[in-house]
């Protein structure tokens, strides 16, 4: 055994327990901060006293501030509740004092609500909520009384107007409505007495009781005067010696009833009004200026909504009115009264208008999700509306005390409506992502396309594809500004890479076009216009324009620059040609004179004169050929005695010519060699044998395929029934239908050609018009002869035209020469079928029946072949209006064919 002393182990040290640990449920002995906070919350749920809370907070705030926060919040709530209770008691006393007062000012009631909310009183709790409702009801009663006063005032005015209207009618009408008016006036007085006897009448604003009293006084004065006037009228009607009523209409009526004329009654003299003492104009001007300045200040403060400033301005205006009120005019006095009324209403308005604005905003916010079907707001519109409502709420808070209850409801309504905005924003984000992906894919597609078509020569297809890429980029959908700023440089870079080959080709094409413009300028400046070179240059330009496209405006400017020198050259040529053509030859002047004569004949309107002028114009057109033929005739040797005689006659003239002078020129010389002008162009002058100085080529008369050295056949030159074959072959296949160039004469100038063409066209139209007129006159004469049964009035065959043969006209004359007999119904139907004109409705079935009958008679002549005989059958019967109209329509068409 060892001699060392035994040592006993010391007991473990136990931690000291906090005195408040048992109170808080072990919060101070908790191992972690979270456990300590949980135990503090459990302890707070037991509703500890304020002293215990204060002690726990004092000890715990130094150890764990996070757990002490809950205790501090509970202390703040208790402190705030005590404060609100004291505040609520204070404002409850003030509200009870207002309700107990015999006179309640509306402005004081509204100010109590505003000031209580500003002081933090719990208006949503009892007893302040009940007191708030009582004050609101009291204010409503007072406002209702004031409104009823205004109604009573208007009713008094209407009653006075009714009485005044009765004074313009008969006194018996007034007597008949007297009882009704008495009942109405008494009812008005009872209502006015009820208003003045109301318990809240002392609380009405000061300006309303005088209004009611004035209306009562005025109505009673008018009513008493009306009653007395009616009583006088009744007495005067019963007694002729009684005095007349003061109402002029009633007095005149009673005078007429008494037999006294109304004019005999002397007019009552009106007492002259006392003249108003004159006031110095300077005094009036100063008074008006002072009142106007004070009034302008009050109106400005009232318009800006300054309650305190408007009250001071109103007091200042009243002070000015005390000294200058009697010197202002009625218009200024009316303005002053309206401004004072508006200022008085503004004092109470600012106190309660803020809550009304808030309630309106709350109703609008709640109504955003309660719109009818099909009228729901979209996301953007909802967002803008919510922003505007919140801004208006902030403005309302600036003008008055905040209302936490209304704000909570308003915020909940806005948050509920904002869900629509959130859904819209989410949709926008999704679409933006899709649009961004599409645009990035388009950029990559443009880059790939640029590499693929870098060496393409189809520049039109390249330009079209680039335009399509641009359209797809513009229609790529909406993206945000930030995203668009990121994508736009990438798009421009890809597009520039794709456009580079086209721009290079356009620059080269532009250089080639400038060279062609310079070449066109050189061709246009050349003295001789080369048409072939110009056409080739234009074809090169068109090929270049179709190969390489340019901007429309730039291409149009280049084309205008290219056309300008060529157009100027052609214009110069046209001017030169017109200058040469303006110097008209003798032949052109003759044609122009003949055309003018034909126009004059057209204006005269005579067919024979027009035909003669047309023949003269045709002769003028062939004048040069006729002159050449005449010269040939003169140069031909004489072959007849008449020619010999003519030579004998002309020889003395030729011998007498030198007698006039030694230097005389023979008469035949000018005819043998006429003076000719230079010919610009002659039709067919490039064909062989058509030149004036070249002999004409021999005309072949044989059939195609005959040899040139063959002998003439046995039938050569033999005449037959159709005439000489040689002459026919010499005239062409269709004979001499078209004159030879020599017969047409020389080519006319532009002016002469246009003049003769227009004159001939006008002549043909005039002849057609005259023919139509003659046709109508002949038809009228025919109907007149039928109506009068006089064959002598029947037009001649020439007037009727070539459609009426002489035998047909003879048949018509015989039909008119006999007495009317027979039936012309079927003949009229045949005539209408021949002329192909409609038949009246009542005879339509007969026409159809006749058509069916004609179908069965195949060998009979058609109505178009026998219309002359059918017309004779119609003329053989008597004339009537319906038949005459039908015959006129038929002959109008048949005589024209």
JOFENTA-V136436 format. One line per field, one symbol per residue. ss: DSSP state (@ for helix, = for strand, . for the rest). phi: phi as a letter, one per 20 degrees, with the letter a starting at -180 (. if undefined). Layout:
BEGIN
ss: ???
phi: ???
END
This chain:
BEGIN
ss: ................................@@@@@@@@@@@@.....@@@@@@@@@@@....@@@@@@@@@@@@@@@@@@@@@@@@@@@@@@@@@@@@.....@@@@@@@@@@@@@@........@@@@@@@@@@@@@@@@@@@@@@@@@@@@@@@@@@@@@@@....@@@@@@.@@@@@@@@@@@@@@@@@@@....@@@..@@@@@@@@@@@@@@@@@@@@@@@@@@@@@@@@@.........@@@@@@@@@@@...@@@................@@@@@@@@@@@@@@@@@@@@@@@@..@@@@@@@@@@@@@@@@@@@@@..@@@@@@@@@@@@@@@@@@@@@@@@@@@@@@@@@@@@@@@@.........@@@@@@@@@@@@@@@@@@@@@....@@@@@@@@@@@@@@@@@@@@@@@@@@@@@@@@@@@@@@@@@@@@@@@@@......@@@@@@@@@@@@@@@@......@@@@@@@@@@@@@@@@@@@@@@@@@@@@@@@@@@@@@@@@@@@@@.....@@@@@@@@@@@@@@@@@....@@@@@@@@@@@@@@@@@@@@@@@@@@@@@@@...@@@@@@@@@@@@@@@@@@@..@@@@@@@@@@@@@@@.@@@@@@@@@@@@@.....@@@@@@@@@@@@@@@@@@@@......@@@@@@..............................................==..==@@@@@@..........@@@@.....@@@@@@@@@@@@@@@@@@@@@@@@@@@@@@@@@@@@@@@..@@@...@@@@.....@@@@@@@@@@@@.......@@@@@@@@@@@.....@@@@@@@@@@@@@@@@..........@@@@@@@@@@....@@@@@@@@@@@@@@...
phi: .eefffdefffffeffeffefffemnffeffcfffffffffffffelfffffffffffeefeebffffffffffffffffffffffffffffffffffffffddeffffffffffffffnfffedfeffffffffffffffffffffffffffffffffffffffffedfffffffefffffffffffffffffffeffeffefgffegffffffffffffffffffffffffffffecfeffeffegfffffffffeneffffffffeeffffffffdfgffffffffffffffffffffffeneffffffffffffffffecfedeeffffffffffffffffffeffedffffffffffffffefedfffndfffffffffffffffffffffffebffcfffffffffffffffffffffffffffffffffffffffffffffffffdfdfdeffffffffffffffffefnecfffffffefffffffffffegffffffffffffffffffffffffeffdeeffffffffffffffffedfcfgfffffffffffgffffffffffffffffffefefffffffffffffffffffndfffffffffffffffeffffffffffffffffccgffffffffffgffffffffafefegffffffcffdefefbcgmfeefneffeeffffeedfffnfffefffffefmefcfeofffffffenfdmeedffgfffnffefffffffffffffffffffffffffffffffffffffffelcffefffffffoffdfffffffffffffdffbncdffffffffffeldfdgffdffffffffffffedfefffgfedffffffffffefecffffffffffffeffef
END
